[in-house]
Amino acid sequence: MLDNAWVISFILSGLIYLPLMIFWVIPKYQKELKGSLRKGYYPQDMEQFFNK
């Protein structure tokens, strides 16, 4: 029964992680972060650093 518990825990952690990021963490820090969910979020000063 517990042979594939790691698969179930991996899927469950993803199902918990995505809504928390989308509805709680990203809106909380959206003023400081730039980007999108598909490309990822990063601080604005990082863009200046890499675009030199």
N, C-alpha and C positions, 0 to 999 in steps of 0.2 A: 504494500500500500504506500509506503513512504519511499519507494524506489525513485520516483520522479518528483519528489517534493521540491527539488531545486528549480524545476521548470515552472511549477505552480508559483513558487515564491518570486521568481524572476518576472513572470507575467503580472502578478499582483503588485509588485513594486512599481512596475511601469504604469499600471493603471492608477496607482495612487500618486506617483510622481508628476505625471502630465497635468492633471487638473490642479494640483497644488501650484505648479509653476505658472500655468496659464491664468488662474483666477486669483492668486495671492501674491506670489513673489514678483512676477513681471509687472503687474500694475503698481506694486509698491515702489519699485525702483525704476519705473519707466522714464522718469524725468532725468535720471542719471545715465541711463543706458540707451544705446542706439542699435538698431537692427531689426530683425524680424524672427519669428519663430522658426522659419525654415533655414535661414542663414546663421542664426545665433545672435546673441546679444553681447555687446562689448561696451566698455566705457568710452566716452568721446575722446579723451586724451590718447587712447590707444590708436584711434584712427589718425590722429595727427602724427603720431610716432611712426607708423608704418607707411604713411603716404609721403614721407620726405624724400 
